[in-house]
Amino acid sequence: MHNKRDHKPIWKEVVELPGSFLKELLSDLKLLPSKSKEKSMGLKNFFFRLFNTKGDWIVKAYVFFVLIILPFVLNHFFGPLFDAVFSPSPD
C-alpha cells in the first residue's frame, strides 16, 4: 500500500493515533504560556495538527469521527441519563 519504508501501515497509524494525539495535547497544555496572543497561536497549531494528520483519508476520517463527531453523539444519547443521575434531588 505504501511505497516508502518510513510509512507505517494504515492500521498501525489508526491504532497509535489517539495515544500520540493525547500525548501532544498534554504537552501543549503544559507548555502554553499565559499571554493570550501566544496562547491563541498554540491553539491554532493544535487544530492545524489535528486536521493535518499523516496517512491516508481513512486516518483523517477516523480522527474527525472519534475526536469531533463521537462526543456529540454520546452527549446526545447519554446526556439525559447523566443529567438525571448527577442532578441534585429536589427536596
C-alpha positions as CSV (number, residue, x, y, z in Angstrom):
1,M,0.0,0.0,0.0
2,H,2.8,2.4,0.9
3,N,5.8,2.5,-1.3
4,K,8.1,4.3,1.2
5,R,9.8,2.4,4.0
6,D,9.3,5.1,6.6
7,H,5.5,4.9,6.4
8,K,3.6,2.7,8.8
9,P,0.6,0.6,7.6
10,I,-2.7,2.4,8.0
11,W,-3.9,0.1,10.7
12,K,-0.9,0.9,12.9
13,E,-1.5,4.7,12.3
14,V,-5.2,4.3,13.2
15,V,-4.3,2.4,16.4
16,E,-1.5,4.7,17.5
17,L,-3.1,8.0,16.6
18,P,-5.2,8.6,19.7
19,G,-2.3,7.9,22.0
20,S,0.1,10.2,20.2
21,F,-2.6,12.9,19.8
22,L,-3.3,12.9,23.6
23,K,0.4,13.0,24.3
24,E,0.9,16.0,22.1
25,L,-2.3,17.6,23.6
26,L,-1.0,17.2,27.1
27,S,2.4,18.6,26.2
28,D,0.7,21.6,24.5
29,L,-1.4,22.3,27.6
30,K,1.7,22.2,29.8
31,L,3.8,24.5,27.6
32,L,1.1,27.1,26.7
33,P,2.3,30.5,28.0
34,S,-0.1,32.7,30.0
35,K,-0.1,35.5,27.4
36,S,-3.4,35.4,25.4
37,K,-1.8,36.1,22.0
38,E,0.7,33.2,22.4
39,K,-2.0,31.0,23.8
40,S,-4.2,31.5,20.7
41,M,-1.2,30.7,18.5
42,G,-0.7,27.4,20.5
43,L,-4.4,26.6,19.9
44,K,-4.1,27.4,16.2
45,N,-1.1,25.0,16.0
46,F,-3.1,22.4,17.9
47,F,-6.0,22.5,15.5
48,F,-3.7,22.6,12.5
49,R,-2.0,19.4,13.7
50,L,-5.5,17.8,14.3
51,F,-6.5,18.2,10.7
52,N,-3.0,17.7,9.2
53,T,-2.6,14.1,10.2
54,K,-0.2,11.8,8.4
55,G,-1.6,9.0,6.3
56,D,-4.5,8.4,4.0
57,W,-8.0,9.7,4.1
58,I,-9.2,6.8,6.4
59,V,-6.9,8.1,9.2
60,K,-8.3,11.6,8.8
61,A,-11.9,10.3,8.8
62,Y,-11.1,8.3,11.9
63,V,-9.7,11.4,13.7
64,F,-12.6,13.5,12.6
65,F,-15.1,10.9,13.8
66,V,-13.5,10.0,17.1
67,L,-12.5,13.4,18.3
68,I,-15.3,15.6,16.9
69,I,-18.4,13.7,16.0
70,L,-18.4,10.9,18.6
71,P,-18.5,13.2,21.7
72,F,-21.6,14.9,20.3
73,V,-23.3,11.6,19.6
74,L,-22.5,10.3,23.0
75,N,-23.7,13.5,24.6
76,H,-27.0,13.3,22.7
77,F,-27.8,9.8,23.8
78,F,-26.3,9.7,27.3
79,G,-26.6,13.4,28.3
80,P,-30.2,13.0,29.7
81,L,-29.0,9.9,31.7
82,F,-26.1,11.8,33.3
83,D,-28.4,14.8,34.0
84,A,-30.9,12.5,35.8
85,V,-28.2,10.7,37.8
86,F,-26.0,13.6,38.8
87,S,-28.6,16.4,39.2
88,P,-29.4,17.4,42.8
89,S,-32.7,15.9,44.1
90,P,-35.4,18.4,44.7
91,D,-36.4,18.4,48.4
